[in-house]
Amino acid sequence: MKTITTKIILATCTVLCLAACNKETLNDRSVIDDGKQQIEPTQLDTWILENITKPYGIEVIYRWEKHAGASGTFIYPPKLENVRTVLEAVKELCIETYRLKEVGGKDFLLGRVPIKMYLYGGGNPDENGVERLYNPQLTAAEMCIYNVNDFNPGNADKVFVLMRSVYHQFAKRLMQLIPYDRDKFLAISGHRYTGSTELIAPPLSYARTGKEKFGLADYANKRGFYTMLSFLSAEDDFAEIISSTLTSTPKEVYDAGIMAKTPDTDIDPEVNARYAKEAEQAYKEFTEKQAFVDEYVQKSWHINLKQMQVTSVRRINYYVKQH
């Protein structure tokens, strides 16, 4: 008798619950979102969807609550009013440059871009105080854009830093999807890679502008590299050659090569002889890597890097002047 009564009570409760549900309108948004607050799409979200995500397959993540990869770095959220400005620059100066008929063609980047793009308000200094162009904890399928809050489209130095970062990270994604002979490239300057920013932190501590931090550097040139960040690894070296080429004039790259082969001087003849050998070796490595990258981009991407360089620099300069 007790069992029958219990079943009747359970059945009655079930009917009442179903009746209550029928009177309610179900929310069409999922409540399974790792406990995160649901956010209504804004005009900015719509612009990103129509101009970045749908055409190129890149998810843009700028809201702080989604920045899972942000722990342990000195970063903070971007100003909303700067997000679209930065993304417009990325689209116009990198994505659309690659898609030009005389460069890669309109379909070149399809399926070859980073699939996630994180935006941060501040910089990304590491434990040695060296700012990085990317987050080394992420894969090449994800990219980060820093210093969004300070970006000014009319400031050549700010635009330079942004494009150095974007071109570096796009290069790494393309290198991942269109492989190169890493062992052969590594053999050129493999003995010089540091794997850490500790050794490059002292000379970089004097840098104040973006150009001084991320541009072609005498110290690096004299050791067979384009930039200071090239010291970190073969992958960084390779990507830095591409990125710095696309943001520097042909004359600036030529002058970097001249710096590589110009020995330091000393009053001691023996020291001068050693300097001469060091300069000879630095220039050899500088030009070998330059030729290696040029050939890879030409044969594997079907892009003439030097022609793209001229196009890219002109577009960057025009963009700054227009703002």
N, C-alpha and C positions, 0 to 999 in steps of 0.2 A: 504493500500500500504506500509506504514511504517513497519507494522508487518511482512509482507512477506519479505521485504528487510532484516530485523533483523534476521529472520530465515535462510535466505540464507547465511548471514555472519557467523552465528554460525555453520552451517553445513560445510562451507568451512574450518573454523578453526579446527573443529574436524578431518576432512580428513587430513589436514596438520600435525596435532599432531600425528595421527596414522602412517602416512608415516614416520615421523621422528623417532618414536619408532622402526619401523621395521628395520631402518638402524643401530640401536644401539644393543650392546650385553648386556643383563641383567646380573647384578652381582648375583652370586648364594649364596652370603652371606646376611643374614638378616640385614637390616639397623635399625631394631627395637631393640636396645640394651641399652635402657635408656640413650642414648646420649654418651655411652662409645666408645672409639676408638677400632676399630676392630684390633685384634692382630693375626698375622700368627702363627700357631703352631711351636714350636721349637723342637729340639731333646729331650730336657728335658720334654716337654709336651707329646711327643710320648712315652718316657720311663714311665712316670707317668700313662698314659692311659693303656699301656700294662701290667704294673707290679702292679699297685695299683687299678685303677678305674675299669677296666674290670674284674679282678679276684675277687675283694672284694666289689665292689660297693661304693667305697669311692671317693668323689670328693675332690681333693686337690686344695686348693686356696692359692697361694703364691704371686700373683701379687697385688700390693698395691691398684689399683683402684677397686678391688673386695672386699676389706676388710670392708664391711659394719658394722661389729660388733666391729670395732677398736676404735671408738670414746671414749674419756674419759680415755684412758689408755696410759701409757708411753711406747709406742711400735713404731717400725719402720720396714721397709721392710727387708726381709732376703736377704743375699748375694746369688746370683743364684748358685755360685759354691758350696755352702753348702747344698742346698735344696735336691739334690739327695742323698748325704751322710747321711743326717738325715733320709730320707725316707727309705733308705736301712737298717738302724739300726732298725727303727720301724718294718719293714717287717720281718727282720731276728730274732729280739729278742723278739718281742711280737706276731705278727700274726702267724709266722711259729712255734713258741713255742706252742701256743694254738692248732695248727693243727697237732701236733705230735700224732702218734698213741697211745702212752702211756699217753698222756694228754687228749685232747678233741676229737681228730680225725680230719681228713681233712675237714669235713663238719661242724664242730662245730660252726664256726663263720659266716656261710652263713646267711645273713639277720639279723645278730646280731651286726654288727659293726657300729660305728658312720658313718653317711652318708656324712658328710663334715669335712674336716680337714684344719684348717687355720694355716699357718706358719708365724712366726714373727721373726725379727732379734734380738730384745731385750727381756728383762724380763717383768714381769707383776706385779709390786708393786701396792698395793692398797693405799687408803687414809691414812693408818697407816704405810706405808712403808714395809708391809709384802708381800713377793712374793707369788703368788698363782700358783698352778699347773694347773689351768684351768681358764676359764672365767665364773664366776658365773652368768653372764647375759644370757648365752646360755643354751640351753637344752642339755640333755645327748646325743641327736642325732648329736650334733656338738662338735668338740674338737679342742683345740688349742695347738700348739707346740711353745714354746718360746725359746729364746736364741739360735736361729739357727746360728747366726753369730759367736758365740763363741764355737760352738760344735766341738769337736775333738775326733774322734773315738778311739784314743790311750790314751785318758785321762780318767781314771776310774771315776773320780768325775763328769765329764761332762756326761758320759754315764749313770751314776747312776741317775742324775737329770732327764735326758731325759726319762729313763725307769720308774722312779717313776711317772712322769706325764702321760706317755702313759698308764701304767697299771692302774693308778687311774681312768682315763677317760674311758678306756675300761670296767673297773669294773662297773662304774656307768651306762654305756649303757646296760650291761648285767643285772644289778639290775633292770633297768627300764623294760626290756623285759621279764625277768624271776623274777617275784616279790618275795619278802621275807616278813616275818611278821614284818613290821616296828614297830608296837606298842609294840610287845614283845621285840624287840631289844632296842627300845627307853627307855623302863622301866628300863634297866640296869644302864645307866648313864645319863638319861634324865635331871637330876638336874645340870649337869656339863656343858652342851652345852652353848656356849656364843653367837652364831649367828653373831659374829663380831670378827675381828682380834685385836681389841683394847687391850684386856687383855693379848694376847700372844705376842704383839709387843715388850714389854720391854725385856723379856728373849731372844727373837729371834734377838734383836738388836746386840747381841754379836756374832752371827753366821757369819762366813766368808766363809766357804766352802759349797758346795752343800750338803754334808753329814751332816754338822752341822745344816743346814736349814731344810732339808727334811728327815733326817734319824731318827731312833729310838732315843728318847730323854728322859733323866733321869727325867726332869721336868714333862713331859707328863706321863711317866711310873708311877711315884709316885701319880698320880691322876687317874690311871686306863686306860690310853690311850697309844697307840703305838707312835704317833707322835704329834707334836704341832698343825698341821692342823686338827687333829682329834677332837679338841675342838669345831669346828665350827658348826657341826650339826650331826645328826644321820647318814645321808647319807655320809657325809665326813668321819665320824668315820668308817663306814662299808667299804667304798672304800679304806681308808687308811690301814686298817688291811690287805686287799688283796694285795694292791700295795707294802706296806713295807715288807710283807712276801715274795713276789716274787722277791724282790731286796736285801734281807738280808739273811745271813746264818742262819741255825737252831740254832747255838750257840748264835748268836746276838739276836735272838728273845727270846731264853731261858734266856739270861742275862737280857733282858728287863723285863721279868717276875720276876726275882730275885730282880731287882731294885724296882719293884712295891711293893713287900712284905717286903722290908727292911725299917724299920722306921728310921726317923731322931732321933738324940739324943740330950739331954739337961741335964744340971745339976739338974734341977727341976724334981723330981719324977712324979709330976702331969702332967707336960708337956710331959714327956716320955710316960706316960700312954695314953695321947691323941694321940701322934704320933703313938703309937702301934696300936690303933684302926683305925686311918686313913690309915695306911699301910695295915692292914687286909682288910679294905673295898676296897682299891685300887686294891689289888691283886684279890679279889673276882670279881670285875668288869672286870678287865683285862682278867682273865681266862674264865669268863662266855661269854664275847663277842668273845673271841678267839674260844671257843667251838661252839658258835652259828654260826659263819661264816664258820668254817670248815664243820659243818653239812649241812649248806645250800649249799655250793659249791659241796659237795659230792652228796647230794640228788637231787638238782635242776640242776646242771651243769654236774653231773656224772664225776666230776674231784676230785682227791685226792689232796688237796691244798698243803699238806706237800711234796708229791712226786713231784708236779709241781715246788715247791720252789727249790728243789735240782737241778732239770733240768734247771730252769731259771737262777739260780745263776751261774751254770757251763757254760751255753751258754754266759752269759754276760762276765764272766772272760775270756773265750776263745776268744770272739770277741775283747776285749781290747788288749789281747796279740798279736792277729793277725795283729793289726794295730800299 
